[in-house]
Amino acid sequence: MSCKRMEQAVVISQDRIAPDIFSMWLQTEEIASLAVPGQFLSLYTEDKSKLLPRPISLCEIDEEKGRLRVVYRVTGANTGTEQFSRKVAGEKIKVLGPLGNGFPLDVGRGKKVCLIGGGIGVPPLLELARQLEADLQIVMGYRDRTFLAEEFQKYGTLFVATEDGSAGTKGTVLDAIREQAVSAELIYACGPAPMLRAVKQYAETENIVCYVSMEERMACGIGACLACICQSKEVDEHSNVHNKRVCKDGPVFLSTEVEI
Amino acid sequence: MGAAERDRAGDVAEKKESVWNLAVNIAGVELKNPVMTASGTFGSGGEYREFVDLNCLGAVVTKGVANVPWPGNPAPRIAETYGGMMNAIGLQNPGMDVFCKRDLPSLQKWLHRDFCEQNSPDGGESGHALDTTRIVVNVCGRSVEDYCEVVERLTEEPVDLLEINISCPNVKEGGIAFGQDPRAAEQITRAVKKYAKQPVIMKLSPNVTDIAEMAKAVEAGGADGVSLINTLTGMKIDIHRQTFAVANKTGGLSGPAIKPIAVRMVYEVAQAVSLPVIGMGGIATAEDALEFILAGATAVSVGTANFYSPTATAEVVDGIRDYMVRHKVKDIKELVGMVK
């Protein structure tokens, strides 16, 4: 399975879409034609003191033009993500990808599907929404400011939850699901661990098949360093212990495969 | 063709000829070049096949393997630091049974070893076919018995060298317990040697007062070589979460940030013992590797660099060859320990 590429991608555009959230389109040579929703890129800074690439999920894939969109959070001053946010159109950025397994698309075809995103877990669901041929209920949770929400509207029925109640349901994505009586045969979820834990529990109680996209700190991004593990329910075939690699075996897992 | 172009063409032709000898010998095992992978940074080779031709390396050193599967430490297991990183993976490994049944045969296949050994002058009897990329298995354990069990299991496997990890700072028992006490280090070396069919390289910890003393201890125990350095114990605090950046509290620091310490220790050990030294610690480029070689390392390992530059190993091989051509060094062995 040889499909990863190291490239110098060219920044096509860079927009700030919320206080700490940036949207960047990248021109790639081959990666865009290989990528599927739910996969991610390793992005490299030019700062030699910051060795490790930053794993950032794909928000949109424009196969025709060979472009990829990443929507990412700047995590603070002097961080790698802050350096990415300073890149302007025409500048280059070293990327490795596409990485990870991505969301399975076939299982969702023709079904009533619920996409659940939380915070910076919202972006990877956008390309999934575009590619899934399904009846989509889309539930997006934010702390306060929403972003990307309006872009989901064309793909299905959108429900928003905010912790501060500034938009949609006040509370979590699960509060929105209950308040709006959202039902589904299949769930795809991406977000912080507490949200995924709640969604997993909800899905398993309701007997809904659920795919979760996990996150963990990574070094290599290709399955070698064993840093980004998550716990698996059964003994994993590769590790021979109860660990799966988020970067290579995931980031997308069946909720019943993993402990969150 | 102009003179300059002719010169360049000549250079290329010259480079390709075998006049530039990169081969080195570690405890009787010939490596086609001195570049190895550092244990734990290269899996069992599989993940890197997309990026480098494994057959261009002197040796592949596998991730540490124990007698039984080890689950490793909880996440987060790593944290980035200035010019380096800290890890506390905790020697997660599938255990020697799965390793021998699955990982070793795969690696052997990728390294075309069946082909090479059939074509070696002695039909592969000695396993010394020159073209072969060597397989080095890193062995870890919690007790002397654990180590010996793995070493014994590997006697009939296609393994060229054993590297005994007595220096992992991230596991409570075993590992570092043997790596910080010269007597314990000597004893475990002696015990392992009783069971080992392949030459034994002892991997030393930098978390000691006098690493030369540790090298002398394993030499006295019968070691066939030493490799150094493993990671330096460090700590990072996450000021946002107000807790330790890695769940294990401490982690092993690696990467370019530690290179000067590693070079110094390789120099000290090379001066102190007559064993071959495999040098590592922050090597990302050929220039880095050459520092270690000039300081006394017979071979070098590329570690953390694999994580951020998956083609680093192959680039180090090419860069060393370029350096030899540039400096008209016919045999790399001339460079080993040249700086006294």
Interface residues (C-beta under 8 A of the other chain):
Chain A: S2 K4 M6 Y44 K48 S49 K50 L51 L52 P53 G76 L96 E216 R217 M218 A219 C220 I222 G223 A224 C225 L226 A227 C228 I229 C230 H238 S239 N240 V241 H242 N243 K248
Chain B: G40 T41 F42 G43 E47 Y48 R49 E50 F51 K63 P69 W70 P71 G72 A75 P76 R77 I78 A79 E80 Y82 G83 G84 M85 N87 I89 Q92 P94 G95 V98 H240 G255 P256 T304 N306 F307 Y308 P310 T311
